[in-house]
Amino acid sequence: LEERILSAVSQQIQCIQEGLKSGVEDIILADRRVNIHANMGMFITMNPGYAGRSNLPDNLKQLFRGVAMTSPDRENIAEVMLFAQGFKTAEELSKKIVPLFRLCRDQLSQQSHYDFGLRALKSVLVSAGGLKRAATARGDQDLSEDDEIRLMMQSLTETITPKLIAEDVTLFKALLRDVFPGCTPKEVPLDALEKAIKEEAASHQYIASDLWIAKIIQLYKILKVNHGIMLVGGSGCGKTSAWMTLLRALARVEDVDGHAYIIDPKALSKSELYGVLDPTTREWRDGVFTSTLRKIVDNVKGDDQSKKRHWIFFDGDVDPEWVENLNSLLDDNKLLTLPNGERLTLPPNVRIMFEVQDLRYATPATVSRCGMVWFSKETITHRHLLDHHVREFRSRSYCGKDETSLTFVERGSIQESRRDKATNDNKDGSAEDRELIKIQNKLADATVDYFKEGGIIDSTLANMEKGFTQFGIMEYNRAQSIRSFFTLFAHSAGLIAAHTEQTDKELTGEKLKTYAIRRLLLALMWGFASQYPTLRREEFSGTIKADIPGGTLLDYEVRVEDGEWSELRKRVVKTDIPATKVGTNDVVIPTVDTARHEDVISAWIRTGKPVILCGPPGSGKTMSLTAVLRASTQYEAAFLNFSSGTAPDTITKIFDQYCTCLLYTSPSPRDS
């Protein structure tokens, strides 16, 4: 609630307090007579100074007595909780766990997603209780002191290790050995799940490295402890592919239907996200999140036989302005209170998940309520990205419809998605797609040595990351650069297919190999250096060994007829402009720069990739883009002028003029 609303509420609170003091049975509240219970009381818990929280107005503060809370006795709390969880050695364990958390807080590095407070301690103790009950269910009725210590070590490892950065993992293991000398944590084998993860990864061309699988297993274990989970790490670290693969693998192993709901919180206002109460009609209108949660709750109530797995994802920065409203939902209450007084309880089969780059703006209150899984840059290396794209390059058409893995999760349940994917895999696709995949495989075969470890792609990427990343117009991202390279290289298949159709001559043998290699070199240069200034591009192109007649790679293109180099200036022809056209914005004067830029932009657009053109006013961004779009009849341009006042509604209204919104309806199981 805003401060002005809290100030108005203080009048009703004062009326209630005066009624309690006088001992009357009812009071007048907002022009209505309301019964009052003599044993009721009102309390406020708050953390002063937290971002995203309203300050208490002075007239409200005067109605309450302030009480400063002291630090809790963590050892006593841990001991009681461990006894409640069934541990016989609770007293000894509590004296070791609490100092361990203190050591972690003092000796590990300071990270925004670290929390070693009371909530983190409670999560470890609850997890340990779950492990003990699981061991008892397996037949280990009488656990020894060493067994309980090993279970506690297992709980500590599974709960704390996932959120640690690589440098702190070694230190944490050393602290664990010092606190529990001579003991090793128990390891519960998850062979069936790991097998399913590898199978799902292979079916989507992911590289199932040990570190990436370990992160997925950590996510699985955290999901069993927390109902609020944050996946923290930079773009291209494998966060999205990890949770997608886990959701599919769990559906395969446990035969439980799963749904994922993805929300971009930064694209929505607070009222659009949570809902709004009309001040005139007092009618409540759900927001995107509350509507999603309500549908899940109603489905669970109406169909108790089907226990489904629901993951609601917030994909974007965690901002206190919107995430603070979820605190009561993320803690043990699992309760979301709406402004209209309605309360939504989070079912046990629903998880609230966040996919963020960092938590620099999040408050400790939010961080402490969620389980954390940290994805470092080393989780997905450049070799994993290259091998993944090579697999995709050989298995699907880059120039065709881009069926990403995300659509299979967003549009329906996992089981339905698996059926849809199996059906699509059984279809041969269009003749055009089959031909493009065939050409892409030929291109990959012709350049197979360049993709090997230590090849020219590895060396070019290393040269760029060593001396050029600081010169980019935008912040460097390895995954984006590799994706751009493959997109430009895949465009070669479309050019070959078009040439074959026009001339009825197929490019084969040495000509195909020469064309593939030279197109790969051009794709390397433009895919990695497209965001650099011209001088830096020329400098970077000099690091790529190419058999060009002279100059730099920037000055050449490859002829599809014979695979030979051709200077771009030869494409620049004399242009006669009628007097009536002089000064108009839609006239493009061909130059070497326009030729090279239009080729690159066309390649990205034709393969369905988004494009950002950066440059000062008057540098020809709109002109180049318009020229590319006009060259094809399959595109219709819609121009939007962005400013600080542009809202998402503005964009959707423009799209409504050009596009038709199609809603996907999941087929029922009996229809499949």
HULINMO-V612623 format. One record per backbone hydrogen bond with DSSP energy under -0.5 kcal/mol. NH is the residue of the N-H (numbers start at 0). CO is the residue of the C=O. If there is no record, write none. Layout:
nh: [NH,NH]
co: [CO,CO]
This chain:
nh: [5,6,7,8,9,10,11,11,12,13,14,15,16,17,18,19,20,21,22,23,26,28,28,31,33,33,35,39,47,49,52,59,60,61,62,63,65,73,76,77,78,79,80,81,82,83,84,85,86,89,92,93,94,95,95,96,97,99,100,101,102,103,104,105,106,107,110,113,120,121,122,123,124,125,126,127,128,129,130,131,132,133,134,135,136,137,138,139,140,142,147,148,149,150,151,152,153,154,155,156,157,158,159,160,160,162,163,167,168,169,170,171,172,173,174,175,176,177,178,179,180,182,185,187,188,193,194,195,196,197,198,199,200,201,202,203,203,204,205,207,208,212,213,214,215,216,217,218,219,220,221,222,223,224,224,225,228,229,230,231,231,232,236,241,242,243,244,245,246,247,248,249,250,251,252,253,254,255,258,259,260,262,262,264,266,267,272,273,274,275,277,277,281,284,286,287,288,289,290,291,292,293,294,295,296,297,298,299,300,301,302,305,306,307,308,309,309,310,311,312,312,313,314,314,315,315,317,318,321,322,323,324,325,326,328,329,330,333,333,334,335,336,337,337,340,343,344,345,346,349,350,351,352,352,353,354,355,355,361,365,366,367,368,368,369,369,370,372,373,374,375,378,379,380,384,385,386,387,388,389,390,391,392,393,394,394,395,397,402,403,406,407,407,408,408,409,410,413,416,417,418,419,420,421,422,423,424,425,426,433,434,435,436,437,438,439,440,441,442,443,444,445,446,447,449,450,450,451,454,456,458,459,460,461,462,463,464,465,466,467,468,470,471,472,480,481,482,483,484,485,486,487,488,489,490,491,492,493,494,495,496,497,498,499,500,501,502,503,507,510,511,512,513,514,515,516,517,518,519,520,521,522,523,524,525,526,527,528,529,531,536,537,538,539,540,541,542,543,544,545,547,554,555,556,558,562,565,567,569,570,571,572,575,576,577,580,581,581,583,586,587,588,589,594,595,596,597,598,599,600,601,602,603,604,605,606,607,608,613,618,623,624,625,626,627,628,629,630,631,634,641,645,649,650,651,652,653,654,655,656,656,657,657,658,661,662,665,670,671,671]
co: [1,2,3,4,5,7,7,8,8,9,10,11,12,13,14,15,16,17,18,18,33,26,31,28,26,31,24,36,45,46,49,56,56,57,59,60,63,71,72,73,74,75,76,77,78,79,80,82,81,86,88,89,90,91,92,92,93,95,96,97,98,99,100,101,102,103,108,110,116,117,118,119,120,121,122,123,124,125,126,127,128,129,130,131,132,133,135,134,138,140,143,144,145,146,147,148,149,150,151,152,153,154,155,155,156,159,160,164,164,165,166,167,168,169,170,171,172,173,174,175,177,179,149,185,186,189,190,191,192,193,194,195,196,197,198,199,200,201,200,205,206,208,209,210,211,212,213,214,215,216,217,218,219,220,221,221,351,370,353,229,372,355,233,237,238,239,240,241,242,243,244,245,246,247,248,249,250,249,308,408,310,260,312,262,263,264,268,269,270,284,275,282,277,275,273,271,272,272,286,287,288,289,290,291,292,293,294,295,296,297,298,302,304,305,256,307,348,258,350,260,310,352,262,312,313,354,357,316,318,318,319,321,322,323,325,325,326,327,330,327,343,334,335,341,337,335,342,333,344,346,309,226,311,350,228,313,230,353,358,362,362,363,364,365,365,366,227,229,161,231,373,375,376,378,380,381,382,383,384,385,386,387,388,389,390,391,391,395,400,401,403,403,404,404,405,405,406,257,412,413,414,415,416,417,418,419,420,421,422,429,430,431,432,433,434,435,436,437,438,439,440,441,442,444,446,446,447,448,451,449,454,455,456,457,458,459,460,461,462,463,463,467,468,530,476,477,478,479,480,481,482,483,484,485,486,488,489,489,490,491,492,493,494,495,496,497,498,499,505,507,507,508,509,510,511,512,513,514,515,516,517,518,519,520,521,522,523,524,525,528,532,533,534,535,536,537,539,540,542,543,545,551,552,565,563,558,556,554,566,567,568,570,573,574,575,577,577,578,580,583,585,586,587,590,591,592,593,594,595,596,597,598,599,600,601,602,604,603,611,615,619,620,621,622,623,624,625,626,628,631,639,642,646,646,647,648,649,650,651,652,653,653,654,654,659,660,663,667,667,668]
